[in-house]
Structures are given as structure tokens and as C-alpha cells.
């Protein structure tokens, strides 16, 4: 990894465009750098506005840069992003972006980078005026068209919200203190926030902060979790003595909230297929002084992890396109492809079919995704109901979200609202 911040960011973007890893993973690899926060800002911003920046660059280059020049292409996108979004002086942005060419081993391109960025600096208004309206949504064409088809009245706002910076949301540990008391404690530490709208444990901070530095974190007074995810325990209708399963549990946010919400469960099994991510479950539970049976296995392979004892409650937070959390993970715009959706639908169906026999008669399964796409949500649930005779759909009576044919959909909120999230509640027939 190069020493120059912009060159480092260009290398990360190049890896993403090659479908190598995720933005979170690459940034974790540089967290010890002095400029890690700046590199993160560059990468997040460029991913967020990638498709708009691509459209701008296409007007500025006579021929596209390809192959061995991909990192240079990424460097130009980073420069354009800063010219549009940074308060830093334009001349400084241009000079420092030009200097990054040397770090990338492309000193020959200094004149090209300087010329492209200065052209945009001088002619920004004219260049922007020639862009199609679709460019300003800054979403891949397949996703933009899908959202416009499936959510015609809300699509523009969904995409605008996805391009905003997400709020930092806390989940108050109600076993330690009330939300009001936690807000007061935070205020005493000069951290201001406000209660969430729908989850009784949610707190939105006015400014993002290092969670570990906030008062009460080490002792488990709160966790960082979006408000949408905090709706899960109430929907599960938990009660003392129940045996529960969190089937795709890592990193443990929902599992720990389930345990905080009902401390008298007979057992919570937290299952995940990734051993390293499963370690995070244990770490989070330890900080919160909670316990669960953590298992590492593919949920579909019930023979590898299930002991034959039924569960009264199952949470299936299914792998999905994550199109409802783009504002938190803008690299989804680069990594996710239209063809992924069918594969994910198949995986969701396999998980539902495998887990359903593990549910006791009369028990509830809550199916959730952080997707906005109907194929992964109400269509997946509808298909399952058609092939499973003892599965009964239960409506969710709530004043949040959009009621679907099956389940409820939260659409991506603005800086004061939750992520995009889908919920569907299914009950197993008592008579079977």
C-alpha cells in the first residue's frame, strides 16, 4: 500500500472494481495508518458518487483509460470527487492528485491528470449541464431501473437517501438503564442525541463518534445498531422459557438484543457459517455480559448443527443484495450485479426450507433482509408459502414502513431515519 493517501485510495477502488474483497475489508487493512480516516473518506465518497463521477469523466477523456491504467482512472475519479465535495482549495486538490501519479508508478500521466481536473474546474457548470438526469442518481443502471419499477413513487427519494451519509444510531441496553438515562449520560459527556421514532431502545446521535470512546460502551450500556434492526425482538413476540435461534447471527447485534429483551429464554442458539465472524458474536456478547450457544455451520446443513430439539422462535436475517444499506456500504453499487439477485433468491429459499422443520408447531419465524428488492422479500416469502402447507403468514400491525403483499418494508431513510429493511412473520400451523 502506497504512502500517498490518494494513491492508497485509488488502489482500494481498483481492487473493488476487480471484485476483490469489500470496502470494509480493505479499510480494515489500513486502520493503523495515520491517514486512515482520510483514505476512508475518499473511498466512501468516491463509491457513493461513482456512477456520477464516471459520467463526468467520460466527457473529459477523449478515450477511456483501460487495462493497466485502471488505477489512474480511479485516481481521476477521486480528484473529481474532491473538486465536487471538498472544501479544500481546488488548486491544492489538483496538485496533490497529480503528485499521487508518482506513487502509482505513472509519472508520465501527471500532465493528463492535471489537464483533466483543471478542465473540470474551469467548465464544471457546462459539463454538469450536459449530463443526463439519471447520472445524478449515481446508481448502477440495473438497480435504478429496478427501483423505479418496483417503487415508482418512492424511487427518487430512496436513491437520494442512499447517497446521504448515514446516521450513527445506538441501541440502549435496557437491562442497564432507560433510554432517557442513557441520553442524559451521553449529554454529560458532551454527546447529544435524540430518541428514535419506532424502536424504544434507539438513539440517534447528532454527530458520529467513536463508539468505544463514548461513556458506557465498555460496560455494555449500549451497542451501535440501526433502528430498523432494533425492531426485531418485539416482532418475535419473545417470552420466558422459549428456545430461540438466530440463524445468520454474526456479528451478533440482533442476538444480543434478543437476549437483552427477554432474559428468561431457555436458550438462544447463535449460528453463523463464518468462523471469524462468529468470533465477533462472542466478543459482543462478552462485552454485554450475555451468553448464547454459538455454533459455526451452514444453516442449510441442519445435520451439522441441529440437535433435533425444536425452536419456538427463529430469526432468519437472510443473506441478500443489501440494497437497503447502500448509504452505509456504498461499495455495493460497484460490487452488486443484476445476476446476483437470482442466486440470492435461491439461497434464501434453501435457508427457509432447511430451517422450517426446526420450528416447533405454533412457533414463529421472522424473515428479514436489508434489501429493497421485492424478489428477495415478498416474492421469496410468497413462494415459500406456496410450497409449505403448514406455514401461515401473519400480518405485522405497525405504523412504520410500507405494507406489502407479505410483510412490511422500511425504505431507506434520510439522515434522521432507519436503513431499508424488510420483515415478514410466519407461524407454523399447530395441527401439523
N, C-alpha and C positions, 0 to 999 in steps of 0.2 A: 504494500500500500504506500503510495507516494506521500511526501511530506506536505505538499501544497493542498490546501483544503478543497479547492475547486477540482483539481486533478483527482483527488480521492473520491469526491462525489461523482465525477464523470466515470470513474472505474466501477463504482457501485451501480450506477444506472446502466452501464454497458452490460454488466452481469445480469441485471433484471431483464434487459431486452433479449438476452440469450437464454432466458428462463432458468437461470442459475440461482436457486435459493430465493429468499424473500428479503424485503427491505429490513424487516425486524432483525433477521438473522445477520445480515451484513453489518447493520449498525451495532449489533452486539459485539461484533468482532473488532470494532474500533472504539469501544466505550472508554478505553484508557487514554485515548488521545486528548491533548489539551483543547483541540478544536472540535471535539466530537459533537457538541451542541450545534455548532455552525454547519458542519457537514450534514447533520440530521436535518436542519432547517432547509438546506439546499436540496437535499434528496426528496424530502416530503413535498416541498413546494413544486419542484420540477415534475414529480409524479402526479401531483394534484392537477397541474395545468398542462400536462404532457401533450394532449391532443391539440390544444390551442397553440402551444409553442411549436408543435410540428407544422401546423398550418401556416404560421408566421414564417418559419424558417424556409418552407417550400417557396415562398415568394422572394426570399432573399438570396437563394442559391440558384445559379444557372443550371447546375447539375447536382443531384443528390450525392451525399457522401456515403459510400458503401464499403463493405468488407473491412479491410484493415484500418479504415478511417472511422469506424463506429464510435470510438471513444471521443474523437474530435467532434463528431456530430452531437454527442451528449454534452460536451463542453460548451458548444454553441447554444444548446437549449438552456443550460444553466445560466449563461450570460444573459440570454433574453429574459429568463425568469427574473433575474435580479434587476434588470432595467425596468421591468414592469412593476415589480412588487417591493423592491428595497428602497429605503430612504437614503441610502448611501449615494454619494455623488456619482453621476454617470461616468465621468472620466476615470474615477477610481475603479469602478466595476469593470470597465473595458480594459484598463491597464492590467488589473490583476487576473482577468480571464486570459488575456494574451500571454501573460507570464506563465500560466499553467500549461501552455503548449510545450514548454521545455521539459516539464516534469513528465509529460506523457510521451516524450521522445519524438515530438512533432514540431520542432523549432521552425521547420520550413513553413508551417501553417500560421505563423504569427501575423503575417500581413492579411491573410484570408480572414482570420478571426477578427482582427481589428476592423477590416473593411465592412464585414457583415454587421457587426454590432454598431458601428458608427452610422451605417446606413439606416438601421432601425431607429437609432437615437434621433436622427435628423428627420426621418419620414414616418414616424410611428403613426400619426393620425391617418395619413393616406393609406398606409399598409393595412392598418386595422379596419379601415372602411371598406376594403376590398374582400375581407374575409366573409365567408358565408355565416349566417346566423348559427348554424349547427356547431361551428367551431368553438363558440363561446360557451357551449355546454361542457366542453372538454371531457367528453366521454367517448369510448370506442363506439363506432357506428352501430354495431350489432346490439349493444346494450342500450344506447339511446333510443333506437327504433323499438326495441322490446318494451322499454318503459313507456314510451309514448303510446304503444298499442295497448298495453295492459293497464296503465294508469293515465288515461288521456287527460284528465282534468288536473292531475297532480304531478305529472312528469317533470314539468319545468321547475317546479319548486323542489322536487326530490333531488334533481341534479344540482340545483343551486345550493341546496343544503349540504350535499355530498362534497361540494367544493369549499365549504367553510371549515374552519378549524373546529375540532370537536370540543365540547366542554369537558372539564375534569369533574367526575361525579364520584362521590363517596357513598358507601353503604354503612350506615351506623350499625354497630353491633349492639342490638337492643338487649342483649343479656348483660351488658356492662353499664349502659346509661341510655337515657332517652335521646331522641334526635335533638330536642331543644337544648339539653345539657351539653351535647357534643358541639352544637353550634356555638354555645357560649364559651366552651373551652377553646375552640378554634379562634374565636374572636379575641380571647385573652392573649392568644399567640399571634395576633395581628393578621389572622387569616379570615377573610369574610366569605360568606356563602349564604345560600337560601335553601329552603326545603324543596324537595321535588314535588311534582304535581300529582303523581299517581301512586308511587311506592312510598309507604310510610317510613321507610328507612333511608330514602335518597336525599342527598345533599349535593347541590351544585356549587362548586367554588367559583368565585368571581374571577380568579386568576389561577391558572395551572401552577402547581407547586410540586416539589419533590416530596412524594408521599412519605418516604422514610424520615423526612425532617419534620413532618407535622406532629403536633402534640398528640400522643396517644397511639401512634402507629405501632411502636414496638410492643406495647402491652395488649394489642388486639382490639383497640377501641373502635376501629373502623377498617374497611377494606376499600380498594378502588374498584368500582364496578358501575357500569352504565345502568341507568334507571330501568331500561327495558328488561334486563336480566333480573332485576330485583323483584319483578312481578311473579317469578316462578313459584316460590313457596306457597303463596296464597292460592294460586291456581291448582296446586297439587292437593289442596284440602288435607293437610297433614294432621295426624292425631297420634296420641300416645300409643305405644305398642306396635306401631306399624313397622314393617320391614320395607326399606326403600332402596332403589337402585338409581344411581346417576351413571348412565351407560357410556357417555363420552365426556368424562369428568374433567380432564386437565384444562386449565391449571388449578381448578378446584374452587372457583368463585361461587358457583351455584351450589356445589356440595356443601361448602361451609355455611352458606346462607340457609340451606335446608336444616342443618344441624342447629344453627342459631335460632331458627324459627320454631322448631319442635325438638326440645331437648330430651324427650322421653321416647324417641324411636327405639325399637328393639335393636335395629342395626341399619346402618347406611353402607352400602357397598359402592365404592367409587372406582369405576372401571375405565381404563384407557389403554389403547393399543401401543402407545409410545412410552417406553420405559423412562426416558429422560423427562418427558412432560409429566409423567406420573410422579416423579420426584418432587415436582412443583406442588402437587396436591398435598403431599406430606409436609412440605415446608410451610404452606399456607395454613394447614390445619394446626401445625405445631405452634405457630405464632398466635393463633386464635384460641389455643388450648382446647381443641376439639379432637375427636377421634372418629375414624371410619375404617372400614375394611378396604384397603387399597389393593386392587388387582390389576395386573398388566396382561391384557389379552385382547384379541379382536372380539368385539361384542357379538359378531355374527357366529363365532365358533363357540357356542354355548357349552360344548363338551369340554372345553379347555378351562372354563372358569366357573360355571354354574354348578352348585351342589344339589340342585333338584328342589330346593325349598323355594316356594313362590314368594313373590314380592307383592305388597299391597299398593305400592306406588312406584312408577318408573318414569324417570325423566330421560327422554331421548333428545338431546341437543345435537341434531344430526349434522354431519359434515355437509357443507353447502357452498354456493358461489360467493358468499359473504358480501353480496351486493348492497346489503343494508348498513355495512360498516366501512364503506369506502372512505369516509371522512377520517377514520382512524387508521386505515391501511390503504392509502391511495395507490400503492403499487398493484392493487387488484386490477386497476384499469389497464396495466401493462401485462399482467400475468394471466388473467382470466380470459378464456376464449369461448365463443358460442358453443363449440363442440363439447366443452366440459359439462354442460348442463345435463345432457342425456346420461353421461357417465355418473354424475352425481345423483340423478334421479334413481338410477339403478341401485346405487349404493344405499340410498335412503330406503328403498323398497326392501332390500335384503335385511337391513337392520330392523325394520318394523316386523318383518316376517319372523326373524330369529328371536326377537325379544318378546313377542306377544305370548308365546307359550310359557314364559317365565312369570307372567302376571296372574295373580290369584283371581278367581271369579269375583266379580264386584269391584275389582281394583281399577285404578286409573293410570293411564299412560298419557303423559304430556309430551307432545311432539313439538319441538321448537327449531327454528332456524334463524340465522341472521341474514336471510335472503329477502329480496323484494319480488322475486320471480314466482309467478303462480305455478309454474311447472314443478317447483320444488316444495311448494306449500300446499295450497288447497287441492291441486291436481294429484299430488302424491298421496295425500290423505284420502281423497275420494277414491283413487284406485285401490288403496288398501281396504277401504270399507267394502268395496265391491267383491273382493276376493276372500274376505274374512267374515264369516257369518255371525260370529259371536262378538264382533266389535261394534259398539254403538257410539255414535257421535254425540257429544254433549256440548251444547252451546255455552259460550262464555258471556255472561251478563256483565258488561263493563261500560264505562263512559269514556274509554280511550280506544284509539285505533279505528280501523275500518272493519266492519263485519263482512266476512267472505262467505262463499257457499259452505265452506267448512273452516272454522277457526276465525281468528282476528289478526289483522295486520297493522302493526305500527309502521308508519312511513318515516323515513329519515327526518329528524327534526333539525331545527336551526341550532344556534349556539346555546339555546336555553332548553333544548328538548332531547329526547332519547334517540338511540340508534334505531334503524329499521329492523324490525323483529317480528316473527310470526309465531303464533301459538295455536295449537289445536288439542282438544281434550277428548280422549277416547276411553270408554268404560267397557270392561269385559262383562258379558252377559252372565248373570248369576246362575242361570239354568243350564249352563253348559260346562 
